[in-house]
Amino acid sequence: MRAFIDRYRHGYGVEPICKVMQVAPSGYWCHAAQQRNPSLRCARVQRDDVLSVDIERVWQANLQVYGAGKVWRQLRREGTDVARCTVERLMRKAGLRGVMRGKVVRTTVADTKAPCPLDRVNRQFKAQRPNRLWVSDFTYVSTWQGFVYVALITDVFARRIVGWRISSSMRTDFVLDALE
C-alpha cells in the first residue's frame, strides 16, 4: 500500500489517495519519516536490524547449518544478550533455517488407479448402542529401529478401542488380527 502511495502521490496527493484507500494519512507520513530517518523507528525494530546482521553472520559462518538454538547459543557466547524466541522470529523472517537431521521417509505412496473402499456409513459416525459400529485406523510410529505400524479398532458408541495390533511390517493380516 505504501509503495502505491509513493508511486502516485505526486500526481494525486497523499490525502486523496489515503481517503480512497481508507487509510490514515498520518500513518503514511509516519512511515515516510521513518524511512528518511531510521532513528525515529521504535527500539525493537532498531535492535532487530542489528541482530539480523549478527544472526546472518553466525548462520553463514557455520555453513548455513545452524538452527535457531545454535545461533542463539553462539550469540550468547559472543556476549549478545538476546532471547531465543527473538532469534527464531528473525531467522523465520529472513528465511534462514538450519539443517534437519535424519532421512526423509516417504510413508505413503498413493495409487490413484486403485479402487477406493466403499464408505458403508456415509460419513455418519454415530451409533445407538455399543458394538453397532466399529471403525478402524491404521498409522505408524517412528522408533529408533524404524517404523512400527499400529492398527486400531474403535467402538463408535463408547469411543473406546476394542482391538489393536502392532507390527513391524505393513501387511493386511495384522490389521485383520486387530479386528478378530
C-alpha positions in Angstrom: 0.0 0.0 0.0 2.8 2.4 0.9 4.5 1.7 -2.4 1.3 2.5 -4.2 1.0 5.8 -2.4 4.7 6.6 -3.1 4.1 5.9 -6.8 1.1 8.1 -7.2 1.4 10.8 -4.5 2.9 13.4 -6.8 0.0 13.2 -9.3 -2.9 12.9 -6.8 -1.6 13.9 -3.4 -1.3 11.7 -0.3 -4.5 12.7 1.4 -6.9 11.9 -1.5 -5.2 8.6 -2.1 -5.4 7.7 1.6 -9.1 8.8 1.7 -10.0 6.5 -1.2 -8.0 3.6 0.3 -9.4 4.3 3.8 -6.0 4.7 5.3 -5.0 7.4 7.8 -2.6 9.9 6.2 -0.7 10.2 9.5 0.3 6.5 9.2 1.8 7.1 5.8 3.6 10.3 6.9 5.0 8.4 10.0 6.3 5.6 7.7 7.9 8.2 5.3 9.6 9.9 8.2 11.0 6.6 9.5 12.3 5.8 6.0 14.1 9.1 5.8 15.4 8.9 9.4 15.7 5.3 10.8 16.4 6.6 14.3 12.7 7.5 14.5 11.7 3.8 14.5 10.9 2.0 17.7 13.7 0.5 19.8 12.6 -3.1 18.9 12.9 -2.5 15.2 16.2 -0.8 15.5 17.5 -3.7 17.6 16.1 -6.2 15.2 18.1 -4.6 12.4 21.3 -5.0 14.4 20.5 -8.6 15.5 19.5 -9.6 12.0 23.0 -8.8 10.7 24.6 -10.8 13.6 22.3 -13.8 13.1 23.0 -13.8 9.4 26.8 -13.6 10.1 26.7 -16.6 12.6 24.5 -18.6 10.3 26.8 -18.0 7.3 30.0 -18.7 9.4 28.6 -22.1 10.3 28.0 -23.2 6.8 24.2 -22.4 6.9 23.5 -25.5 9.1 22.8 -23.9 12.4 19.2 -23.6 13.5 17.8 -21.0 15.9 19.1 -22.8 19.0 22.7 -23.0 18.0 22.7 -19.4 16.6 21.2 -18.3 19.9 23.9 -20.1 21.9 26.7 -18.7 19.7 25.4 -15.1 20.1 25.3 -15.6 23.9 28.9 -16.9 23.8 29.8 -13.7 21.9 28.2 -11.6 24.6 24.9 -10.6 22.8 22.1 -10.8 25.3 19.1 -11.9 23.2 16.1 -14.1 23.7 15.8 -17.4 21.9 12.4 -16.6 20.6 13.7 -13.4 19.1 16.4 -15.3 17.2 13.7 -17.7 16.0 11.4 -14.9 14.8 14.2 -13.0 13.0 15.5 -16.2 11.3 12.0 -17.1 10.2 11.5 -13.5 8.8 14.9 -13.7 7.0 14.1 -17.2 5.6 17.1 -18.8 7.4 16.7 -22.4 8.5 19.1 -25.0 10.0 19.7 -28.4 8.5 17.3 -31.1 9.6 18.9 -34.3 10.6 17.7 -37.7 9.6 16.4 -39.3 6.5 13.2 -38.2 4.8 11.0 -41.2 4.8 8.1 -41.4 2.4 5.4 -43.3 4.3 2.5 -43.0 1.8 2.6 -43.9 -1.8 -0.8 -43.1 -3.3 -2.1 -45.2 -6.1 -4.7 -43.1 -7.9 -5.7 -46.1 -10.0 -6.5 -48.4 -7.1 -10.2 -48.7 -6.2 -11.2 -47.0 -3.0 -13.1 -49.0 -0.4 -16.8 -48.2 -0.1 -18.0 -45.8 2.7 -20.6 -48.0 4.3 -21.7 -45.4 6.8 -21.8 -42.4 4.6 -19.5 -40.4 7.0 -22.2 -40.7 9.7 -20.1 -41.9 12.7 -22.9 -42.3 15.2 -24.2 -45.5 16.9 -27.4 -46.0 19.0 -25.7 -48.6 21.3 -22.4 -50.4 21.8 -21.0 -52.8 19.2 -23.2 -51.5 16.4 -20.5 -49.6 14.6 -16.7 -50.1 14.7 -14.2 -48.0 12.8 -10.6 -48.8 12.1 -7.5 -46.7 11.8 -4.0 -47.6 10.7 -1.0 -45.5 11.5 2.7 -45.7 12.0 5.1 -44.7 14.8 8.7 -43.8 14.2 11.2 -45.5 16.6 14.9 -45.9 16.7 14.7 -49.2 15.0 12.4 -48.0 12.2 8.7 -47.7 11.8 6.2 -49.7 13.9 2.7 -50.0 12.4 -0.4 -49.9 14.6 -3.9 -50.9 13.7 -6.8 -49.8 16.0 -10.5 -50.8 16.0 -12.7 -48.3 17.9 -16.3 -48.7 19.0 -18.1 -45.5 17.8 -20.7 -45.5 20.6 -18.3 -46.0 23.6 -15.4 -44.3 21.9 -13.1 -46.9 23.2 -10.5 -49.1 21.5 -11.9 -52.6 21.2 -9.0 -54.2 19.4 -5.4 -53.3 18.3 -2.3 -54.8 16.9 1.3 -53.7 16.4 3.6 -55.0 13.7 6.9 -54.2 12.2 5.5 -54.8 8.7 2.6 -53.2 6.9 0.7 -56.3 6.0 -3.1 -57.0 5.8 -3.1 -59.9 8.2 -2.1 -57.8 11.2 -5.0 -55.5 10.6 -7.3 -58.4 10.4 -5.8 -59.7 13.7 -6.8 -56.4 15.4 -10.4 -56.9 14.1 -10.5 -60.5 15.4 
